[in-house]
Amino acid sequence: METWRVLAAVITGPAVSLVGLALATNFRGVTEWHVRRSMSTAGVLRRVPPWRWLPDVPHEERLARFILLERVIGVAIAVAGIMILLTVAYSVLTGQPMRTVK
């Protein structure tokens, strides 16, 4: 079994899980900070014609919706990190190499 893949997965798994948990729990306001930053960066897209069918809602309501969406995405990212750890644990215990996409 290639050792570098196991080491990469052992490092990547917890890192991905921690990022996902930080987003899902809004740890120290990281989710709100990221959403505010994303909205200010994408502010030029506010008047693009494909989005004109969206209702004009107050800024705080849009912010709350995006924060909720990002928290749900954070849960999915945390689950992906856990799956990485389970995959590497299974491959180490069984002695089978980790499958790669070819």
Contacts in CASP RR format, 6 or more apart in sequence:
PFRMAT RR
TARGET T0000
AUTHOR 0000-0000-0000
METHOD contacts of the structure
MODEL  1
METWRVLAAVITGPAVSLVGLALATNFRGVTEWHVRRSMSTAGVLRRVPP
WRWLPDVPHEERLARFILLERVIGVAIAVAGIMILLTVAYSVLTGQPMRT
VK
1 91 0 8 1.000
1 92 0 8 1.000
1 95 0 8 1.000
1 96 0 8 1.000
1 97 0 8 1.000
1 98 0 8 1.000
2 97 0 8 1.000
5 97 0 8 1.000
5 98 0 8 1.000
6 88 0 8 1.000
6 91 0 8 1.000
6 92 0 8 1.000
6 98 0 8 1.000
9 84 0 8 1.000
9 85 0 8 1.000
9 87 0 8 1.000
9 88 0 8 1.000
9 98 0 8 1.000
10 85 0 8 1.000
10 88 0 8 1.000
12 81 0 8 1.000
12 84 0 8 1.000
13 81 0 8 1.000
13 82 0 8 1.000
13 84 0 8 1.000
13 85 0 8 1.000
13 88 0 8 1.000
14 81 0 8 1.000
14 85 0 8 1.000
16 77 0 8 1.000
16 78 0 8 1.000
16 80 0 8 1.000
16 81 0 8 1.000
16 84 0 8 1.000
17 77 0 8 1.000
17 78 0 8 1.000
17 81 0 8 1.000
17 82 0 8 1.000
17 85 0 8 1.000
19 74 0 8 1.000
19 77 0 8 1.000
19 78 0 8 1.000
20 74 0 8 1.000
20 75 0 8 1.000
20 77 0 8 1.000
20 78 0 8 1.000
20 81 0 8 1.000
21 27 0 8 1.000
21 74 0 8 1.000
21 78 0 8 1.000
22 28 0 8 1.000
22 30 0 8 1.000
22 31 0 8 1.000
23 30 0 8 1.000
23 31 0 8 1.000
23 34 0 8 1.000
23 70 0 8 1.000
23 71 0 8 1.000
23 73 0 8 1.000
23 74 0 8 1.000
23 77 0 8 1.000
23 78 0 8 1.000
24 31 0 8 1.000
24 71 0 8 1.000
24 72 0 8 1.000
24 74 0 8 1.000
24 75 0 8 1.000
24 77 0 8 1.000
24 78 0 8 1.000
25 71 0 8 1.000
26 32 0 8 1.000
26 67 0 8 1.000
26 71 0 8 1.000
31 67 0 8 1.000
31 70 0 8 1.000
31 71 0 8 1.000
32 63 0 8 1.000
32 67 0 8 1.000
34 70 0 8 1.000
35 63 0 8 1.000
35 66 0 8 1.000
35 67 0 8 1.000
35 70 0 8 1.000
36 63 0 8 1.000
38 66 0 8 1.000
39 62 0 8 1.000
39 63 0 8 1.000
39 66 0 8 1.000
45 51 0 8 1.000
87 98 0 8 1.000
88 98 0 8 1.000
91 97 0 8 1.000
91 98 0 8 1.000
END
